[in-house]
């Protein structure tokens, strides 16, 4: 619950607050929490056999690829958006 509170507060203040004035304290509070999570993950990965480790790596890579698909369209259409924006600036009506 503590982690959800910290992450929720961090994202809320970073994304929705105009000045993000509370983001720095949340970052300071999240640093030890994330370090402990990384250490726990590394310790659990050290105890796994190679087949299970490869399976988890493939699943993680697949999830990352699936989650990055919406961004591919943005990257591919960036040039067209710049052209549209330039046309709008030159002739806004």
Beta strands, then each sheet from edge to edge (+ up, - down):
end
